[in-house]
Amino acid sequence: MFQRLGYPLHDYDEVEKDMVATGFHVVLQQDMEIRRDLSEPSDGIVKFIQMISGRCESEVRDVIDDVFSQPSMHVSLRKLAIFTKAI
């Protein structure tokens, strides 16, 4: 959804590579499965997505309707990572 609205997404592998290059290392890494249903988004959700994407309400609602009409889009995979830096 955010990619379709022009919002840049960051690939975890790139973020980890940048963190390691600056002296950090991974302490914990956990994959997470997030389920969300935006088939009937509240006005607050739409306004939040408008704010971060810079798109108009109708465009945000159209993208949400299109993306969340697909059954597999209710589940997304995310990664949680904790980094530390040796002193």
C-alpha positions in Angstrom: 0.0 0.0 0.0 2.7 2.5 1.0 4.8 1.7 -2.1 1.8 2.4 -4.3 1.4 5.8 -2.6 5.0 6.6 -3.3 6.2 6.2 0.3 9.7 4.8 0.4 10.1 1.5 2.3 13.4 0.4 3.7 14.7 -3.1 3.2 15.9 -4.6 6.4 19.0 -6.1 4.9 20.1 -2.6 3.7 19.4 -1.1 7.2 21.4 -3.9 8.9 24.3 -3.5 6.5 24.4 0.3 7.2 24.2 -0.3 11.0 27.0 -2.9 10.9 29.1 -0.5 8.7 28.9 2.1 11.5 30.0 -0.2 14.2 26.7 -1.7 15.5 25.9 -5.4 15.7 22.6 -7.2 16.0 21.7 -8.4 19.5 18.2 -9.7 18.7 16.4 -10.3 15.5 12.8 -11.5 15.3 10.4 -12.0 12.4 6.9 -10.9 13.0 3.6 -11.6 11.2 1.3 -8.6 11.3 -2.4 -8.9 10.5 -4.4 -5.9 9.7 -7.8 -5.3 8.1 -8.2 -1.9 6.4 -11.3 -3.0 4.4 -13.2 -0.3 6.2 -10.6 2.3 7.4 -11.6 5.0 9.9 -11.2 8.6 9.0 -8.2 8.8 11.4 -6.4 6.1 9.6 -7.0 7.7 6.2 -5.8 11.1 7.5 -2.7 9.5 9.0 -1.8 7.8 5.7 -2.5 11.0 3.8 -0.1 12.9 6.2 2.8 10.5 5.6 2.2 9.9 1.9 1.2 13.4 0.9 -1.7 12.1 -1.2 -5.3 13.2 -1.3 -8.1 11.4 0.6 -9.7 9.9 -2.5 -6.4 8.5 -3.8 -5.6 7.0 -0.3 -9.0 5.4 -0.1 -8.7 4.0 -3.7 -5.4 2.4 -2.9 -6.6 1.0 0.4 -9.7 -0.5 -1.3 -7.6 -2.0 -4.1 -4.9 -3.4 -1.9 -7.1 -4.8 0.9 -9.5 -6.4 -1.5 -6.8 -9.0 -2.1 -7.0 -11.8 0.5 -3.2 -12.1 1.0 -2.7 -8.5 1.8 -4.1 -8.7 5.3 -0.9 -10.3 6.4 2.5 -8.6 6.2 5.9 -9.8 7.5 8.1 -7.4 9.5 11.4 -7.7 11.3 12.2 -6.4 14.7 15.9 -5.9 15.4 17.8 -4.6 18.4 21.3 -3.2 17.7 24.1 -2.3 20.1 27.4 -0.6 19.7 30.6 -1.6 21.5 32.3 1.2 23.3 
